[in-house]
Amino acid sequence: MSDFKPVRSGEVDGRPIYVFDDMIEKRVNDEIYQALIKAPFTRTEMARPETAAYRHWAYNMPLEKARLLPIAVRAQQAMDSLFEESYRMYRCYCNVASFGDMLFTHTDCQPNAREMTALWFIQKEWDHEWGGETLFFDANKDAAFVASPKPGRLVIFDGAILHAGRPPNKICTEPRYTFAMKFEKY
């Protein structure tokens, strides 16, 4: 298990991004993956108001249930290790994308909100040829940081960074699951 040290970190326009690996056991990742296969996803999420015609699949999880997940506990521990300020989760949901889906760039909060997103990649396996990366863009809308969807990877980032998860490539027959946990200061 990790000592809450990111394997990689960076900034986009002065806003932090931290990448953690091996924060959960493979068994835990696989159990969550199996549960997600049966989750009641609905095509209700949109990246931005102007992309409302292109909704994507999501499963919104009640906070009471989400806070009990091992990945929520680990995300909170990682948040506590990174920041002097106290943060708490206020929203939790999972997105699923497959080849052919369209996922647009977006931010998770307003620029001055200083909210953080903890994003888990929950797959049984992933091949780099399958794509599915999350890209983070700078103010010029140029890709400035990338996180590959390695199973069990946690990426914590300032929610005001423009970003987009890319759907899997055509050769990928697996869905791409990202479990998003939104944190606010309290």
C-alpha positions as CSV (number, residue, x, y, z in Angstrom):
1,M,0.0,0.0,0.0
2,S,1.0,3.6,-0.6
3,D,2.2,6.0,2.0
4,F,0.1,8.6,0.3
5,K,2.9,9.8,-1.9
6,P,1.9,10.5,-5.5
7,V,3.8,8.6,-8.2
8,R,3.6,11.8,-10.3
9,S,2.3,15.3,-9.8
10,G,2.1,18.5,-11.8
11,E,0.3,21.7,-12.3
12,V,-1.9,23.2,-15.0
13,D,-2.1,27.0,-14.8
14,G,-0.9,26.8,-11.2
15,R,-3.6,24.3,-10.2
16,P,-2.4,21.0,-8.8
17,I,-2.8,17.4,-10.1
18,Y,-1.6,14.3,-8.1
19,V,-1.5,10.7,-9.4
20,F,-1.5,7.8,-7.0
21,D,-1.1,4.1,-7.8
22,D,-1.5,1.1,-5.6
23,M,-3.8,2.9,-3.1
24,I,-6.2,-0.1,-3.1
25,E,-5.7,-3.8,-3.4
26,K,-6.5,-5.5,-6.7
27,R,-9.2,-7.5,-5.0
28,V,-11.0,-4.2,-3.9
29,N,-10.7,-2.8,-7.4
30,D,-12.1,-6.0,-8.9
31,E,-15.0,-6.1,-6.4
32,I,-16.0,-2.5,-7.3
33,Y,-15.6,-3.3,-11.0
34,Q,-18.0,-6.3,-10.6
35,A,-20.5,-4.1,-8.8
36,L,-20.3,-1.4,-11.5
37,I,-21.2,-3.9,-14.2
38,K,-24.6,-4.2,-12.5
39,A,-25.0,-0.6,-11.5
40,P,-28.1,1.4,-12.8
41,F,-26.4,3.8,-15.1
42,T,-28.5,6.4,-16.8
43,R,-27.6,8.8,-19.7
44,T,-28.2,11.9,-17.7
45,E,-24.8,13.7,-17.3
46,M,-23.6,16.5,-19.5
47,A,-20.2,18.2,-19.7
48,R,-21.5,21.7,-20.2
49,P,-24.9,23.3,-20.9
50,E,-24.1,23.7,-24.6
51,T,-23.4,20.0,-24.9
52,A,-26.7,18.9,-23.3
53,A,-27.7,17.1,-26.5
54,Y,-24.8,14.7,-25.9
55,R,-25.4,13.2,-22.5
56,H,-23.2,10.4,-21.1
57,W,-23.7,7.5,-18.8
58,A,-23.5,8.0,-15.1
59,Y,-24.5,6.3,-11.8
60,N,-25.0,8.8,-9.0
61,M,-24.3,7.2,-5.6
62,P,-25.9,8.4,-2.4
63,L,-23.3,10.0,-0.1
64,E,-24.2,7.8,2.8
65,K,-23.3,4.7,0.7
66,A,-20.3,6.4,-1.0
67,R,-18.6,7.3,2.2
68,L,-18.5,3.7,3.2
69,L,-16.6,2.6,0.1
70,P,-12.9,1.7,0.6
71,I,-12.0,4.0,-2.3
72,A,-13.8,6.9,-0.5
73,V,-11.8,6.2,2.7
74,R,-8.5,6.1,0.7
75,A,-9.4,9.2,-1.3
76,Q,-10.1,11.1,2.0
77,Q,-6.8,9.9,3.5
78,A,-5.0,11.1,0.4
79,M,-6.7,14.4,0.5
80,D,-5.8,14.8,4.2
81,S,-2.2,14.0,3.4
82,L,-2.0,16.6,0.6
83,F,-3.7,19.6,2.1
84,E,-3.6,21.5,5.3
85,E,-7.2,22.6,4.8
86,S,-10.0,20.1,5.6
87,Y,-12.1,18.8,2.7
88,R,-15.2,16.7,2.6
89,M,-16.9,14.8,-0.1
90,Y,-20.1,16.4,-1.3
91,R,-20.9,14.3,-4.4
92,C,-20.0,10.8,-5.7
93,Y,-20.8,9.3,-9.1
94,C,-19.4,6.9,-11.7
95,N,-19.1,7.5,-15.4
96,V,-18.9,4.7,-18.0
97,A,-17.7,5.2,-21.5
98,S,-17.3,2.8,-24.5
99,F,-15.9,3.2,-28.0
100,G,-18.1,5.7,-29.9
101,D,-19.1,7.8,-26.9
102,M,-18.5,11.5,-27.0
103,L,-17.0,13.0,-23.9
104,F,-16.5,16.8,-23.9
105,T,-14.1,19.1,-22.0
106,H,-15.5,20.6,-18.9
107,T,-14.6,21.8,-15.4
108,D,-16.0,20.4,-12.2
109,C,-16.3,23.8,-10.4
110,Q,-16.0,27.5,-10.8
111,P,-12.5,28.9,-11.0
112,N,-12.5,30.4,-7.5
113,A,-14.3,27.5,-5.7
114,R,-11.0,25.7,-4.9
115,E,-12.8,22.3,-4.9
116,M,-10.9,19.1,-5.6
117,T,-11.9,16.0,-7.6
118,A,-10.7,12.6,-6.7
119,L,-11.0,10.4,-9.8
120,W,-10.6,6.6,-9.6
121,F,-10.0,4.4,-12.6
122,I,-11.8,1.1,-12.0
123,Q,-11.0,-1.5,-14.6
124,K,-10.0,-5.1,-14.3
125,E,-7.3,-4.5,-16.8
126,W,-6.2,-1.9,-19.3
127,D,-3.9,-1.8,-22.3
128,H,-2.3,1.5,-23.3
129,E,-3.4,0.8,-26.9
130,W,-7.1,1.1,-25.7
131,G,-6.8,4.9,-25.1
132,G,-9.3,6.2,-22.5
133,E,-6.9,8.7,-21.0
134,T,-8.0,11.8,-19.0
135,L,-6.5,14.9,-20.5
136,F,-6.0,18.2,-18.7
137,F,-5.9,21.4,-20.7
138,D,-4.3,24.8,-20.0
139,A,-5.9,28.2,-20.5
140,N,-4.9,28.0,-24.2
141,K,-6.9,24.7,-24.5
142,D,-3.7,22.8,-25.1
143,A,-3.2,19.4,-23.5
144,A,-0.9,19.9,-20.5
145,F,-1.2,16.7,-18.4
146,V,-2.5,13.2,-19.0
147,A,-3.5,10.4,-16.8
148,S,-3.8,6.9,-18.2
149,P,-6.7,4.7,-16.9
150,K,-4.5,2.2,-15.0
151,P,-6.8,0.0,-12.8
152,G,-7.0,1.3,-9.3
153,R,-5.3,4.6,-10.1
154,L,-6.4,7.7,-8.2
155,V,-6.0,11.2,-9.7
156,I,-6.7,14.2,-7.4
157,F,-6.9,17.5,-9.1
158,D,-8.3,21.0,-8.8
159,G,-11.8,20.8,-10.2
160,A,-11.4,24.1,-12.1
161,I,-8.9,22.6,-14.5
162,L,-10.4,22.0,-17.9
163,H,-10.4,18.3,-18.6
164,A,-12.0,15.4,-20.5
165,G,-12.0,11.7,-20.3
166,R,-11.5,10.2,-23.7
167,P,-13.5,7.1,-24.6
168,P,-11.8,3.8,-25.4
169,N,-10.4,3.2,-28.9
170,K,-12.2,0.9,-31.4
171,I,-10.1,-2.2,-30.4
172,C,-11.2,-2.0,-26.8
173,T,-14.1,-4.2,-25.9
174,E,-14.1,-3.1,-22.2
175,P,-15.9,-0.1,-20.8
176,R,-13.9,2.7,-19.1
177,Y,-15.2,3.4,-15.6
178,T,-14.2,6.5,-13.7
179,F,-15.4,7.0,-10.2
180,A,-15.6,10.7,-9.4
181,M,-15.6,12.1,-5.9
182,K,-16.1,15.8,-5.5
183,F,-14.5,17.5,-2.4
184,E,-15.2,21.0,-0.9
185,K,-13.4,22.8,1.9
186,Y,-15.2,22.9,5.2
